[in-house]
């Protein structure tokens, strides 16, 4: 079920349905960004639905992120790790293409409570996917 929730949230983002994205997030969600070299940056945190909405609108409008391609979803206990490609273009810098990232999702009940992004996350430890009947 949690794996499906994460997949649904990414699909909603790709479709521009930010209200659907918010419905998958805990009211006290924390979204933690990455620093300039791709490590988790505890100084870059968005808390709650209002800040989460600004975060996702910023990804679309300011950064130019158009869609997120899920490369792999892994379940490790109560955590869902998404290896993704962030597709878009940043007109101010001239950047265009896809950036790899790993996003770690933790939960409170049936909602996403925390999302951590590692932009250069290919070197993060890989998690063995466990059989989880609620992950489909």
C-alpha positions as CSV (number, residue, x, y, z in Angstrom):
1,X,0.0,0.0,0.0
2,X,2.8,2.5,0.8
3,X,4.6,1.7,-2.4
4,X,1.4,2.4,-4.3
5,X,0.9,5.7,-2.4
6,X,4.3,6.9,-3.4
7,X,3.7,5.9,-7.0
8,X,0.3,7.7,-7.0
9,X,1.9,10.9,-5.6
10,X,4.5,10.9,-8.4
11,X,1.8,10.3,-11.0
12,X,-0.2,13.2,-9.6
13,X,2.8,15.5,-9.7
14,X,3.4,14.5,-13.3
15,X,-0.2,15.2,-14.1
16,X,0.0,18.6,-12.4
17,X,-2.4,17.6,-9.7
18,X,-0.8,19.1,-6.6
19,X,-3.9,18.7,-4.5
20,X,-3.7,14.9,-5.1
21,X,0.0,15.1,-4.1
22,X,-1.0,16.9,-0.9
23,X,-3.6,14.3,-0.1
24,X,-0.8,11.7,0.1
25,X,1.1,13.8,2.7
26,X,0.7,13.9,6.4
27,X,-0.5,17.4,7.6
28,X,2.9,17.8,9.4
29,X,5.0,16.5,6.5
30,X,8.6,17.4,6.2
31,X,10.3,17.7,2.8
32,X,14.1,17.9,3.1
33,X,16.1,19.0,0.2
34,X,19.7,18.4,-0.8
35,X,22.7,20.7,-0.8
36,X,24.7,21.7,-3.8
37,X,26.6,18.4,-3.9
38,X,23.5,16.3,-3.4
39,X,23.7,15.5,0.3
40,X,20.7,15.8,2.7
41,X,20.4,19.4,3.8
42,X,18.6,19.9,7.1
43,X,18.6,23.6,6.5
44,X,16.4,23.2,3.5
45,X,13.1,21.9,5.0
46,X,9.5,22.6,4.1
47,X,7.0,21.7,6.8
48,X,3.2,21.2,6.5
49,X,0.9,21.3,3.6
50,X,1.2,25.0,2.9
51,X,5.0,24.8,2.6
52,X,4.8,21.5,0.7
53,X,2.5,23.2,-1.9
54,X,5.0,26.1,-2.3
55,X,7.8,23.5,-2.6
56,X,6.0,21.6,-5.4
57,X,4.9,24.8,-7.2
58,X,8.6,25.9,-7.0
59,X,9.8,22.7,-8.6
60,X,7.4,23.2,-11.5
61,X,7.6,27.0,-12.0
62,X,11.0,28.1,-10.7
63,X,13.2,25.1,-11.3
64,X,11.3,23.9,-14.4
65,X,10.8,20.3,-13.3
66,X,8.3,18.8,-15.7
67,X,8.0,15.1,-14.7
68,X,9.6,12.5,-12.5
69,X,10.4,9.1,-13.9
70,X,10.5,6.3,-11.3
71,X,13.5,4.1,-12.1
72,X,13.0,1.8,-9.1
73,X,10.9,1.6,-5.9
74,X,12.2,-0.3,-3.0
75,X,10.6,-1.2,0.4
76,X,12.8,-1.5,3.5
77,X,10.5,-2.0,6.5
78,X,8.5,1.1,6.9
79,X,10.5,3.1,4.3
80,X,10.0,3.4,0.6
81,X,13.0,4.5,-1.4
82,X,12.4,5.9,-4.9
83,X,15.3,6.1,-7.4
84,X,14.1,8.7,-9.9
85,X,15.1,10.8,-12.8
86,X,14.0,14.5,-12.5
87,X,13.2,15.7,-16.0
88,X,12.9,19.4,-16.9
89,X,14.7,22.5,-18.0
90,X,15.9,25.6,-16.1
91,X,15.7,28.5,-18.5
92,X,17.7,30.9,-16.3
93,X,20.8,28.6,-16.3
94,X,20.2,26.9,-19.6
95,X,20.1,23.5,-18.0
96,X,17.9,20.9,-19.7
97,X,17.6,17.1,-19.3
98,X,17.3,14.6,-16.4
99,X,19.0,14.6,-13.0
100,X,19.2,11.4,-11.0
101,X,18.0,11.5,-7.4
102,X,17.0,9.1,-4.6
103,X,14.1,10.1,-2.4
104,X,13.5,8.4,0.9
105,X,9.8,8.3,2.1
106,X,8.9,7.6,5.7
107,X,5.3,7.4,6.9
108,X,2.9,8.2,9.8
109,X,0.0,5.8,9.4
110,X,-1.0,5.7,5.8
111,X,0.4,9.1,4.8
112,X,3.9,10.2,3.8
113,X,5.4,12.0,6.8
114,X,8.9,12.8,5.5
115,X,10.6,13.0,2.1
116,X,14.4,13.2,1.9
117,X,16.0,14.0,-1.4
118,X,19.5,13.0,-2.4
119,X,20.2,14.5,-5.8
120,X,23.4,12.5,-6.4
121,X,22.0,9.5,-4.6
122,X,23.1,6.7,-6.9
123,X,25.8,5.8,-4.3
124,X,23.3,5.4,-1.5
125,X,23.0,1.9,-0.1
126,X,20.6,-0.2,-2.0
127,X,17.8,-1.8,0.1
128,X,16.7,-5.3,-0.3
129,X,13.1,-5.3,-1.3
130,X,11.1,-7.3,1.3
131,X,7.9,-9.1,0.7
132,X,5.2,-6.6,1.9
133,X,1.6,-7.5,1.2
134,X,0.7,-3.8,1.7
135,X,3.3,-2.5,-0.8
136,X,1.4,-3.4,-4.0
